Amino acid sequence: MKELVEVVAKALVDNPDEVVVTERTEGRSTIIELHVAASDMGKVIGKQGRIAKAIRAVVKAASTKDNKRVDVEIV
């Protein structure tokens, strides 16, 4: 899942070198944190959060295939 978020984020931003994705596990769920440059934050979130919702939906769909719960946080 981490690689999926990283590929999508790098395609969206102007500074792909500054994209950092970390993954941590808390109990039965996995949290993926996405760090981008401050100037690219709007591109990752999108108008009214539409792009962020789309990223979360894609990750959720991919994670249900593996019977896992994965949350995406944009930091």
C-alpha distances in whole Angstrom, upper triangle without the diagonal:
4,5,5,6,9,10,11,12,14,16,17,19,22,21,18,19,19,15,14,10,10,9,12,12,15,17,15,12,10,10,8,11,12,15,17,21,23,25,21,20,22,20,17,19,21,24,24,20,20,17,15,16,14,11,11,12,10,7,9,11,8,7,11,11,10,13,10,11,8,10,10,13,15,17
4,5,5,6,9,10,11,12,15,16,17,20,18,15,16,15,12,10,7,7,7,10,12,15,18,16,14,10,10,7,9,9,12,14,18,21,22,19,18,21,19,16,18,20,24,24,20,20,17,15,16,16,12,12,14,12,9,12,14,11,11,15,15,14,16,13,13,10,11,10,12,13,15
4,6,5,6,9,10,10,12,14,16,18,17,14,14,15,12,11,8,10,10,14,16,19,21,20,17,14,13,10,12,11,14,15,18,21,22,19,19,21,19,16,18,21,24,25,21,21,17,16,18,16,12,14,15,13,10,14,15,12,13,16,16,15,18,16,16,13,14,12,15,15,17
4,5,5,6,9,10,11,13,15,18,17,14,16,16,13,12,10,12,12,15,17,20,22,20,17,14,13,11,12,11,14,15,19,21,22,18,18,20,17,14,16,18,22,22,19,18,14,14,15,13,9,11,12,9,8,11,12,9,11,14,14,14,17,15,15,12,13,11,14,14,17
4,6,5,6,9,10,11,12,16,15,12,14,14,10,10,7,10,11,14,16,19,21,20,16,13,12,8,9,8,11,12,15,18,19,15,15,16,14,11,13,15,19,20,16,15,12,11,12,11,7,9,11,9,7,11,13,11,12,15,16,16,18,16,15,11,11,8,11,11,13
4,6,5,6,9,10,11,14,13,9,11,11,7,7,6,9,11,15,18,20,23,22,19,15,14,10,10,8,10,10,14,17,17,14,14,16,14,11,14,17,20,22,18,18,14,13,15,14,11,13,15,13,11,15,16,14,15,19,19,19,21,19,18,14,14,11,13,12,14
4,6,5,6,9,11,13,13,9,12,13,10,11,10,13,15,18,21,24,26,25,21,18,17,13,14,11,13,13,16,18,18,15,16,17,14,12,15,17,21,22,19,18,14,14,16,14,11,14,15,12,12,16,16,14,16,19,19,20,22,20,20,17,17,14,16,15,17
4,6,5,7,9,12,13,10,13,14,10,12,11,14,16,19,21,24,26,25,21,18,17,13,13,11,13,12,15,17,17,13,14,15,12,9,12,13,17,19,15,14,10,11,13,10,8,11,12,10,10,14,15,13,16,19,19,20,22,20,19,16,15,12,14,13,16
4,5,5,6,10,10,8,11,10,7,9,9,13,15,18,21,23,26,25,21,18,16,12,11,8,9,8,11,13,13,10,10,12,9,7,10,12,16,17,14,14,10,10,13,12,9,12,14,12,12,16,17,16,18,21,21,22,24,21,20,17,15,12,12,10,13
4,5,6,8,8,5,8,9,7,9,10,14,17,20,23,26,29,28,24,21,19,15,14,11,11,9,11,14,14,10,12,14,11,10,13,15,18,20,18,17,13,14,17,15,12,15,17,15,15,19,20,19,20,24,24,24,26,24,23,20,19,15,16,14,15
4,6,8,10,7,11,12,10,13,14,17,19,23,26,28,31,30,26,23,21,17,17,13,14,12,14,16,15,11,13,14,10,10,13,14,17,20,17,16,12,14,16,14,12,16,17,15,16,19,20,19,21,24,24,25,27,25,24,21,20,17,18,16,18
4,7,9,8,12,12,10,13,14,18,20,23,26,28,31,30,26,23,21,17,16,13,13,10,12,13,12,8,10,10,7,7,10,10,14,16,14,13,10,11,14,12,11,15,16,15,16,19,20,20,22,24,25,26,28,26,24,21,19,16,16,14,16
4,6,6,9,9,8,12,14,17,20,23,26,29,32,31,27,24,21,18,16,12,11,8,9,11,9,6,8,9,6,7,11,11,15,17,15,15,12,13,16,15,14,17,19,18,18,22,23,22,24,27,28,28,30,28,26,23,21,17,16,13,15
4,6,9,9,10,14,16,20,23,26,29,32,35,34,31,27,25,21,19,15,14,10,9,11,8,7,10,11,9,10,14,14,17,20,18,18,15,17,20,19,17,21,23,22,22,25,27,26,27,31,31,32,34,31,30,26,24,21,20,16,17
4,5,6,7,11,14,17,21,24,27,30,33,33,29,26,23,20,17,14,12,8,7,10,9,7,11,13,11,12,15,16,19,22,20,20,17,18,21,20,18,21,24,22,22,26,27,26,27,31,31,31,33,31,29,25,24,20,19,16,16
4,5,5,9,12,15,18,22,25,28,31,30,27,24,21,17,16,12,11,8,9,12,12,9,12,14,12,12,15,17,20,23,20,20,17,17,20,19,16,19,22,20,20,23,24,23,24,28,28,28,30,28,27,23,22,18,18,15,15
4,6,8,11,15,18,21,25,28,31,31,28,24,22,18,16,13,11,9,9,13,13,12,14,17,15,15,18,20,23,26,23,23,20,20,23,22,19,22,24,23,22,25,27,25,26,30,30,29,32,29,28,24,23,20,19,16,16
4,6,10,13,16,20,23,26,29,29,26,22,20,16,13,10,8,6,6,10,11,10,11,15,14,13,16,18,22,23,21,22,19,18,21,21,18,20,23,22,21,24,26,25,25,29,30,29,31,28,26,23,21,18,16,14,13
4,7,10,13,17,20,23,26,26,23,19,16,13,10,7,6,5,7,11,12,10,11,14,12,11,14,16,20,22,19,19,16,15,18,18,15,17,20,18,17,20,22,21,21,25,26,25,27,24,23,19,18,14,13,11,11
4,7,10,13,17,20,23,23,20,16,14,10,8,6,5,7,9,13,14,13,13,16,15,13,15,18,22,23,20,21,18,16,19,19,15,17,20,19,17,20,22,20,20,24,25,24,25,22,21,17,16,13,12,10,10
4,7,10,14,16,20,20,16,13,10,7,6,5,6,9,12,15,17,15,14,17,16,13,15,18,22,23,19,20,17,14,17,17,13,14,17,16,13,16,19,17,16,20,21,20,21,18,17,13,13,10,10,9,10
4,7,10,13,17,17,14,10,8,6,5,7,8,12,15,17,20,18,17,20,19,16,18,21,25,25,21,22,19,17,19,19,15,15,18,17,14,17,19,17,16,20,21,19,20,17,16,12,12,10,10,11,11
4,7,10,13,13,11,7,6,5,6,9,11,15,18,20,23,21,19,22,21,18,19,23,26,25,22,23,20,17,19,19,15,14,17,16,13,15,17,15,14,17,18,16,17,14,13,10,10,9,10,12,13
4,7,10,11,9,6,5,7,8,12,14,18,21,23,25,23,21,24,24,21,21,25,28,27,23,24,22,19,20,21,18,16,19,19,15,16,19,17,15,18,19,17,17,13,12,10,10,11,11,14,14
4,6,7,6,4,6,9,11,15,17,21,24,26,29,26,24,27,27,23,23,27,30,28,25,26,24,21,21,22,19,17,19,19,15,15,18,17,14,16,18,15,15,11,10,9,10,12,13,16,17
4,6,6,6,7,11,13,17,19,23,26,27,30,28,26,28,28,25,24,28,30,28,25,26,25,22,22,23,21,18,20,21,17,16,20,19,15,17,19,17,15,12,10,10,11,13,14,17,18
4,6,8,10,14,16,20,23,26,30,31,33,31,29,31,31,27,27,30,33,31,27,28,27,24,24,25,23,20,21,22,18,17,20,19,15,16,19,16,14,11,10,11,13,16,17,20,21
4,7,10,13,16,20,23,26,30,31,34,31,29,31,30,27,26,29,32,30,26,27,26,23,22,23,21,18,19,19,16,14,17,16,12,13,15,12,10,8,7,9,11,15,17,20,22
4,7,10,13,16,20,23,26,28,30,27,25,27,27,23,23,26,28,26,23,23,22,19,18,19,17,14,16,16,13,12,14,14,10,12,14,12,10,7,5,6,8,11,13,17,18
4,7,10,13,16,20,23,25,27,24,22,24,24,20,21,24,26,25,21,22,21,17,17,18,15,13,15,15,11,11,14,13,10,12,14,12,12,8,6,5,6,9,11,14,16
4,6,10,13,16,20,21,24,21,19,21,21,17,17,21,23,22,19,20,18,15,15,16,14,11,14,14,11,11,15,14,12,14,17,15,15,11,9,6,5,6,7,11,12
4,7,10,13,17,18,21,18,16,19,18,14,15,19,22,21,17,18,16,13,14,15,11,10,13,13,10,11,15,13,12,15,17,16,16,13,11,7,6,5,6,8,10
4,6,10,13,15,18,15,13,16,16,13,13,17,20,20,16,18,15,12,14,15,12,11,15,15,12,14,17,17,15,19,21,19,20,16,14,11,8,6,5,6,7
4,7,10,12,14,12,10,13,13,9,11,15,18,18,15,16,13,11,13,14,11,11,15,15,13,15,18,17,17,20,22,21,22,19,17,13,11,7,6,5,6
4,7,9,12,10,9,12,12,10,12,15,18,19,16,18,15,13,16,17,14,15,18,18,16,19,22,21,20,24,25,25,26,22,20,17,14,11,9,6,5
4,6,8,6,6,10,10,8,11,13,17,18,15,17,14,13,16,17,14,16,19,19,18,21,23,22,23,26,27,27,28,25,23,19,17,13,11,8,8
4,5,5,6,10,10,10,12,14,17,19,17,19,16,15,19,20,17,19,23,22,21,24,27,26,26,30,31,31,32,29,27,23,21,17,15,11,10
4,5,5,8,10,10,11,14,16,17,16,18,16,15,19,20,18,20,23,23,23,25,28,28,28,31,33,33,34,30,28,24,21,18,15,11,10
4,6,7,8,10,12,13,15,17,16,18,16,16,19,20,19,21,24,24,24,26,29,29,29,32,34,34,35,32,30,26,23,20,17,14,13
4,6,5,7,9,10,13,15,14,15,12,13,16,17,15,18,20,20,20,23,25,25,26,29,30,31,32,29,27,23,21,17,15,11,12
4,5,5,6,8,11,13,11,13,11,10,14,15,14,15,18,19,19,21,24,24,24,27,29,29,30,27,25,21,18,14,12,9,9
4,5,5,6,8,10,9,11,9,10,13,14,14,16,18,19,20,22,24,24,25,28,30,31,31,29,26,23,20,16,14,11,12
4,6,5,8,11,10,10,8,9,13,13,12,15,17,17,18,20,22,22,24,26,28,29,30,28,25,22,19,16,15,12,13
4,6,9,11,8,9,6,6,10,10,9,11,14,14,15,17,19,19,20,23,25,25,26,24,22,18,16,12,11,8,11
4,7,8,5,7,5,5,8,10,9,11,13,14,15,17,19,20,21,23,25,26,26,24,21,18,15,12,11,8,11
4,6,5,5,5,7,9,10,11,13,14,15,17,19,20,21,23,25,27,28,29,26,24,21,18,15,14,12,14
4,5,6,8,9,11,12,14,15,16,18,20,21,22,24,25,27,29,30,31,29,26,23,20,18,17,15,17
4,6,8,9,9,12,14,14,15,18,19,20,21,23,24,26,28,30,29,27,24,22,19,17,16,14,17
4,6,5,6,9,10,11,12,14,16,16,18,20,21,22,25,26,26,24,21,18,15,13,12,11,14
4,5,5,6,9,10,10,12,14,15,16,18,20,21,23,25,25,23,21,18,16,14,14,13,16
4,5,5,6,9,10,11,12,14,15,17,18,20,22,23,24,22,20,17,15,12,13,11,15
4,5,5,6,9,10,11,12,14,16,16,18,21,22,22,20,17,14,12,9,9,8,12
4,5,5,6,9,10,10,12,14,15,16,19,20,20,18,16,13,11,10,11,11,14
4,5,5,6,9,10,11,12,14,15,17,19,20,18,16,14,13,11,13,13,16
4,5,5,6,9,10,11,12,14,16,17,18,16,14,12,10,8,10,10,14
4,6,5,6,9,10,10,12,14,16,16,14,11,9,7,6,9,10,14
4,5,5,6,9,10,11,13,15,15,14,12,10,10,10,13,14,18
4,5,5,6,9,10,11,13,14,13,13,11,11,10,14,15,18
4,5,5,6,9,10,11,12,10,9,7,8,8,11,13,17
4,5,5,6,9,10,10,9,7,6,8,9,13,15,18
4,5,5,7,9,10,10,10,10,11,12,16,18,22
4,6,6,7,9,9,10,9,12,12,16,18,21
4,5,5,6,5,6,6,9,11,15,18,21
4,5,5,6,7,9,12,14,18,21,24
4,6,8,10,11,15,17,20,23,26
4,5,9,10,14,16,20,23,25
4,7,10,13,16,20,23,25
4,6,10,13,16,20,22
4,7,10,13,17,19
4,7,10,13,16
4,7,10,13
4,7,10
4,6
4
